[in-house]
Amino acid sequence: MLPAYKPSSIETQKQRVGTPISLHAYNPHITTRQLPHEASPQSTLDIRTKEFSSSLSQSRFQPRQLSPSLNKRKIIDLTLSDDDEIVPIPRKKSRSSSQSTDLSAEPNHDSRKNDKVGVKQLVPTLKSTNLNGTVSAPRRLHFASKSTKVREKAPVFRSPYSQATSSQERVSAVQVPPLQPSPADCRRVFLENLSVLKGVTVINTVDDSSPPLGFKFIKENVIGKGVHRATDEFMSGCTCRKDNGRQIGCEYLVCECLEDSATTKDGKKMFPYSARKIDSGCLRPFYLQGGFHVFECNEKCNCMSNCKNRVVQHGRTVPLEIFKTTNRGWGLRCKVDLKTGQFIDTYRGEVITHEEAERRGNKRHPDDRENYFFNLDRWEDESEGYVCDGTFMGGPTRFINHSCDPNCQQMTVSYNHADINIYDLAFFATEPIPAGTELTFDYSASVDEEIDDADEDVEQSRVITEKKADELEKKKGYRPSRCLCGADNCRGYFFT
Ligand SMILES: C[S@@+](CC[C@H](N)C(=O)[O-])C[C@H]1O[C@@H](n2cnc3c(N)ncnc32)[C@H](O)[C@@H]1O
């Protein structure tokens, strides 16, 4: 059944945006507060696809740390004599952690030489799994490189006698480490995946890890099973004059697209975007401060595509950079200065039903605290709206971290007014942001229920102490995440 268009007045607008769903809603088993990227700063990979792991085991990729003789000899004799002393093979030093890695740059000559075996075999396999949208496994699997935990757990042991050259003296290996792509392989695959987006780069000046490979970059939302879209016939547009020869556009007319938008105290409809030269296209403070839903003009409108009421639908125009933070995994920043109210980018993902979100939530690993679900419940109760899941498919905004003193805000924006439940989640700057500053928003802005549940003191101050987090964990079975935003007004914890 097609969804009926529901006219709504400002009174019916929920004063919240589609901020992240608390993961505990879908996974009541979460009890730990591990931050996966921080848990093992050395761990280089974060790969979530089963296909990837199984295709890796099929490939004959041999980790480089194995000796050439082990590479050649598929059968390893494990005989040890009583005199044999078992010692671990000394591990090669990993690259200096202070070394900067520009992930867009080609690897240097040496590393290319080293990666030869892995790259040739891995890239085609990854293309046919990760990059074709068949990413399916929500569990994060850790494939460690030579300097990581798994390697430590599964070392290759060698008898000191095996150093001798005689073939009678045996090479002894008790365990072969799991197969693993190198950081350079991951970088290459990640960049290939990222190349579908224009104007987004990635850089790591902290260590030599690459961003997770277990998701696909997409430009538009992917509509999931059971999600209904309004067809074209339900779409309507404004009748504003096409001829804006005298620079008269929707911003100066009573544009019908604003019919359901917020009104000022004296009942006026406010145009969402500034038409002034100085901050043209920036969201006006009325919307930004009020968190009101934005109704843009659309293709059914009589106005032109350069109408001042079309901003988010044109997509990202500023260059963004995914970068490694020192303590919160990956983050996002803009390479140019941003003005207050400037549109940055939309949150992209799969639009799924609540049943599907619940199913996915239940399948998650209990330790997995990363949450990429956003409720699309601006107009409906949580049970009726949809969910935007950026776990397996998404855009660069999935890397925006939480801050208790954020510089961005997420707004809800529609241009197909008939599709009231499917709208964009758009990020705007709430203050002038100098180029290179990390972009952040407040994850807890819409999870007041959880904060309320925590305690009355928390409700007032919104600060969660360690003790309160413990209480909340006991009472509710989930624990908020420890916040590392570093803001003076940091609340201590945030909800994911
Ligand atoms: C939507 S992801 C943001 C991108 C993430 N940093 C990454 O590398 O993919 C949310 C996760 O980032 C981390 N994170 C974000 N903000 C944080 C903060 N203020 N303090 C600690 N961890 C944070 C947490 O692990 C959280 O679950």
PDBQT file of the ligand as one rigid body, heavy atoms in Angstrom, charges set to zero:
ROOT
HETATM    1  C1  LIG A 501      29.357   6.320  14.056  1.00  0.00    +0.000 C 
HETATM    2  S1  LIG A 501      30.885   5.754  14.637  1.00  0.00    +0.000 S 
HETATM    3  C2  LIG A 501      31.939   7.118  14.299  1.00  0.00    +0.000 C 
HETATM    4  C3  LIG A 501      33.116   6.697  13.488  1.00  0.00    +0.000 C 
HETATM    5  C4  LIG A 501      34.072   5.832  14.238  1.00  0.00    +0.000 C 
HETATM    6  N1  LIG A 501      35.011   6.626  14.995  1.00  0.00    +0.000 N 
HETATM    7  C5  LIG A 501      34.794   4.905  13.282  1.00  0.00    +0.000 C 
HETATM    8  O1  LIG A 501      36.037   4.825  13.328  1.00  0.00    +0.000 OA
HETATM    9  O2  LIG A 501      34.141   4.245  12.469  1.00  0.00    +0.000 OA
HETATM   10  C6  LIG A 501      30.625   5.819  16.367  1.00  0.00    +0.000 C 
HETATM   11  C7  LIG A 501      31.732   5.212  17.177  1.00  0.00    +0.000 C 
HETATM   12  O3  LIG A 501      32.862   6.050  17.207  1.00  0.00    +0.000 OA
HETATM   13  C8  LIG A 501      33.446   6.066  18.513  1.00  0.00    +0.000 C 
HETATM   14  N2  LIG A 501      33.232   7.405  19.090  1.00  0.00    +0.000 N 
HETATM   15  C9  LIG A 501      32.571   8.418  18.524  1.00  0.00    +0.000 A 
HETATM   16  N3  LIG A 501      32.593   9.499  19.307  1.00  0.00    +0.000 NA
HETATM   17  C10 LIG A 501      33.283   9.177  20.405  1.00  0.00    +0.000 A 
HETATM   18  C11 LIG A 501      33.638   9.878  21.593  1.00  0.00    +0.000 A 
HETATM   19  N4  LIG A 501      33.300  11.135  21.800  1.00  0.00    +0.000 N 
HETATM   20  N5  LIG A 501      34.345   9.211  22.537  1.00  0.00    +0.000 NA
HETATM   21  C12 LIG A 501      34.699   7.924  22.350  1.00  0.00    +0.000 A 
HETATM   22  N6  LIG A 501      34.404   7.220  21.249  1.00  0.00    +0.000 NA
HETATM   23  C13 LIG A 501      33.700   7.823  20.278  1.00  0.00    +0.000 A 
HETATM   24  C14 LIG A 501      32.680   5.040  19.307  1.00  0.00    +0.000 C 
HETATM   25  O4  LIG A 501      33.337   3.814  19.149  1.00  0.00    +0.000 OA
HETATM   26  C15 LIG A 501      31.342   5.010  18.626  1.00  0.00    +0.000 C 
HETATM   27  O5  LIG A 501      30.657   3.805  18.830  1.00  0.00    +0.000 OA
ENDROOT
TORSDOF 0
